[in-house]
């Protein structure tokens, strides 16, 4: 039989697992604030689980292992979705025509005093 405190932690862990499962999923909106909130909630869950009596804390092991697996899967999805270093290098090369359009031609800059 689980205590009310343990059941509350198990329910919170299930909610966190579902939220972690959305990290890196195309179409889901998870920004830095969302990830920071998830991090805060996981830290709080672990601290609360650690404060449980040993017998009840052992009841959380499978649930916490599932959270770790959910984080591992989310990390793989986020890494797969991140641009590679080669992509970033290609995207940061400045096209001279784009620069000229953004800042104006050399003649126009001289007229403005630059």
N, C-alpha and C positions, 0 to 999 in steps of 0.2 A: 504494500500500500504506500502510495506516495503522499507526502505532506502537501499542504496547500502551497508552501513556499517553493517546493521542488516542482510542483505542477506548473506554477507561474513561470518558473525559469524554463521549463521544457516548452511551454507555449511561446515564450519570448524567443527561444532558440529556433523554433519552427518558423516564426515570422522573419527572423534574421536570415535563416537559410533561404527562404523564398526571395528576400530582397537581394541577397548576395547572388542568387541565381540570375538576377536581371543585369548584373554588372557585365558590360561588354556585349550584351545582346543587341543586335541591330534594331533600331527603332525605340529602344528604351532610353529614357533620358536620365542619366546618372552623372551628374557633374561632381566637381570636387567637394561641394558642400554635402551632397548625398553620401559620398564615400567617407567623408569625415564623420558624419552622423552615424553611419554604419560602424565605423571604427570605434566611436565613443560607446555605442550600445554593446558591441562585442566585449570591450574592455570591462564595462560595467557588469555584463553577464558573467564573465570569468571571475571577477572579484567577488561577486555574490555567490557563485558556485563554490569558490574556494573557502568561503566563510561557512558553508553548510557543514553539518556533522559528517564525519567520514562515510558513514553508511549511505547517506543521501547523496553525497558528492560522487560516490562511485556510480550512482544511478545516472549521472550526467555524462559519463565517459563516451558512450556511443553517440550521444547527441553532439558533444563537442567534436568528436572525430568527424561526424558528418559536416559540421561547420568548416573544419579544416579542408575537407575534400571540396566543399563548395567554393572556398577561397582559392584553392589550387585551380579548379576549373575556370573560375572567373579570371584569374591571373593569365591563364593560357589564352582565353578569349581576348583579353585586353592587349596582350602582346601581339596576337595575330592581327588585331585591328590597327595597331600602331604603325605609322609609316616607318619604313626602313631608313637607315642613314643615307642610302643612295637616293631615295625619293626626296628626302629633305634637302639634299644638296642640289638636286635638279630644280626643286621649287624655289630655292633661295637665290639662284643665279638671276642677276638682274639683266633684263633685256634692255639695251640702250634706248630703244624706242619707247618703252614704258617709262623709263626714267625721264626722257625728254618730254613726254606727254605730261608727266606728273609735275615736273619742275620747270617746264618751259625750255625753249631753246637757249643756247648761249647768248644769242643776240638779245632776246627778251630779258634775260637775267641782267645783262649789262645795262639795259635801259632802266631796269628797276634798281640798279645800284648794287647788284650782287656780284 
